[in-house]
């Protein structure tokens, strides 16, 4: 049975470095504190991962929650949805009546997990970022790209969402508007695609771990994080329910904030200046 929650290895399957064990213990204290501060609350796994993602990787939170359940600090209720997927809800052992809140959240998860909602979220994020980039002078030169500059990507069936260009620099762009991280295998493939097609990688994501960001950076690319999941403006009531019940960052904006777009614009401008300087040095030798 598939789960609405991500799968990560159980703690005993992981060989964690000492630093990760430190984060593990800190996350454990934070999650225990969360439940102690609201013993009648219920949370599902993905929700907890998102709530704590600025401090801990999703997989740290995942393994901490599993540990707390196995050690008796949390109770677990597994709920099966209409699509036959399963969500794991965790609640304090002193919470004797969690069912009403669980059912309320199950209905909400089913609402925002519908295919048409997920597709509209993806499309809305793409439209808003394309508009924001266009206002800054970037051109869209391609969509659903598998070949570029005479090169063709043949290793997999993947494509790049867009190719943006400005100042002679072309970016292979991927836009991810999900609560989950981009799949690591997909990230690696898209980076390799950009290398083969001679495009600079640009990943626009709601959130991502630093290890992913560093990998993109080390390949000469940029990761633009915007933190909140974007919904279509027609889903305002759904967004309000998600905020009220799940307390995670969601919105149905009319545009992407200038501050978000400008983080990439400033990086691009620095890269162009460095490129020009390198060109001048070569010209004088």
N, C-alpha and C positions, 0 to 999 in steps of 0.2 A: 504493500500500500504506500502510495506517495504521501509526502508530508508537505504542508504549507511552510513548515520550518526547514531551515537549511540542515544538512547533515555535516557534522565534523566528527573526527575520530574521538572515541572515548578517551578519558585522561590516561588510562594505562596503555593506550596505543600510541601516545605521543611521547617523543623524546624531547622534553622541553628544556631549553637552556635555563640557567639559574635566574636570569632576569625575568623570564616568563613565569617562573614559580613565584617570584616576588609579586608580579602583577596578578597572578592567580589568587594569592592570599589577600591582596588589597581588594580585588573584585569580590571575593567571598565576603569580606567584611562589609562592603558597600551594599551588596545584594541582601545580606541578612538585615542590615540597617533599614533598607527600603521596606522589607516585609514587616519588621518590628514596628515601623512607623505607621503602618496601615494594615493591620492584621486581617481586615475584612476584604482587602483587595485581591484581585486575581490578575495574573499577567501571563501572556503566552510567550513562547521562547523567542520568536523573532522580535516581538515588542521589547523584550528585555535587552536583546542584542543592540537594537537601535537606541534605546534609552541610555545605554552606557557606552556607546561607540566612540565618543570623544575621549574616553579614558582607557578603554580596553578593546582589543580586537574582538570581532564577533565570535571567533572560535574560543577565546578565553572565557567570555561570558557563557557560551554554550557549555563548556566543560565544567565551569563552576556550578551552573544550575543543575547539571546532571549529578555532580558530586553532592550538592546540598540535598537533592532528592534521595540519593542512595544512603546518605548519612542521617536521614530522618528530619532534616531542618525544613524541608518543603514536601508537600504532598502533590501528586500528579493526577490530572484527569485528562484522558485522551478523548477527543471529540472528533467524530467522523462527519465530514461535510457532504453536501449533495453531490459534489464532483468526486466523491470517494477518497478525497485527500484527508489527511489527519492533522489536527493541531493539538499541541501539548500545552495545557494550562497548568500553572504552578501556583499554589496557594499555601498560606501559613497553616500548620497543623491545628491551630486553635480556631480556624475558620470552619465552622460546622455547616454553614449554608452557602457554599460558593456557586450553586447551580444556576441561580437566576442571573448572576453577573456573567457567568460563562456562556449561557445561552444568548444573552444580549450581544456579547462580543463575537460569538460564532456567526450570528446574523450579519454583523458589521463586516467581518472578514469575508464572508460569502459575497457581500455587496461589492466590496472594492477589489475582489479577486476575479470577478467575472471577466471573461475574455474581452468583451467590448469596452469595459472600463480600463483594463490593462493596456489595450491597444490605443485607446484615446489618450491615456497618460503619456505613452511613448511618443505619440504623434505631436501632442501639445508641447512637450519639452523640445522636440526637434524644431517645431515651428518657431517657438520663442527664441531659441538660441540662434537659429538661422537669421531671424529678424534682427536680433541684437548684434550679431557679427556684421550683417550687411550695413547697419548704421555706422559701424566703425571702418567701413571700406573694404571688408573682406568679400570676395566673390565666391559663389558656389560654382565650381567647375564640374562637379560630378556627384551622382547619388547612386548608392548601391554599387560601389566600384569594386571590380575584380581585376581590372587591367588599367595601366596608366603608363604613359610615355613609352609605349611599345613593349612594355613588360606585362605578362599575364600571370596571375596567381592561380596555380593548378593543384597545389597540395591538398586543399580542402574546398568545401563549397561555401566557405565564408566570404563575406564582402565587407567593405567599409561603408559606414553610413553616408559620409560625405567627403568630398575633397574641397577644402577652402584654400584660397590664394590671396596673398597681399604682398606687395613689395618683392615679387618674384619668388616668394617662399610658398610652397604647397604643403598642405597638411592633410594627412589621412585621419579623419575624425570619426570617433565612435561616441555616441550619446546614450547613456544609461540612466534611466529614471525609475529605479527600483529601490525597495528597502534593502535588498540583498546586495552584497558586493558583486561586481562583475565576476563571472566564473574565471578562475585563474588560468585554465587552459585556453579559454577564449582570449584573455588578455595577452597571453604569450603568442598566440596565433596572429592576433591583430598587429602586435608589434613587429613580428616577423614579416607580415604582409607589407607593412610600411617600409621596412628595410628593403625588401625585394623590389617594391614598386618605386623606391627612392622618394618616399614621402616622409615628412616629419610627423611622428605620432602625436595626436591630440586626443586625449580622453576627457570627455565631459561627463562627470558622474555625480550622483547625489552624495555618495561617500565612498571612501576606499581606505584600506590600511596603508600605513606609511611604506611598508615593504613594496606594495604595488606602485605607489607614487615614485619611489626611488628607482624602481625598475624602468619606468617610463622615462624618467629624467636621465638615467644612465645611457639610454638609447637616443638622447638628444631631443626628447619630446617634453610635453607639458600635460599635467593633470589639473583640470579645473573642477573643483568641488563646489557644489551649491547647497548642500546640507538638507534641504527640504524636498520631499517628494511633490512633484507638480501634478495637479489634476486639471482637467478641462474646466473652464469657467462655469459650465452647466452643472457641475458636480459640487456646487458650493455647500449644499446641505450635507452631503456625504463627508466633505472635508470638515465641517463643523462637528459632526458626530465622531470622526476619528480623533480630532483634537480633544474633545470632551472625554471620551472613553479610554483612549490609548495614550494620550499626552505626548505623541510624537509629532515632529515638525512636518506639516503638510500645508499646501496652499494652492489656490487657483489664481495665480497672478495674471495680470494683463500684459506684463512684460518682465524680462529679466532685469534685475537691478544693475545700474551702471557700474557699481562697485565690483560686482561679480565679473562682468565682461572685461572691465579694465584690468583686472589681475592678469588676464591672458594678454591683453593689448600691450601692457607694459613689458611683459616678458618677451613678446614678439619684437617690440621696438628695440630692446636691448640686444636681442639676437641679430637683428638686421644691422645695427651699428657695429657689432663685433665682426660680422661677415664683411662689411665694407672696409673695416680697418685691416682685416686679413688680406683683402683684395689689394689694398693700397701698398701694403708691405711687399706682397709678391710682385707688384708692378715696379717697385723701386730696386728690386734685386737683380 
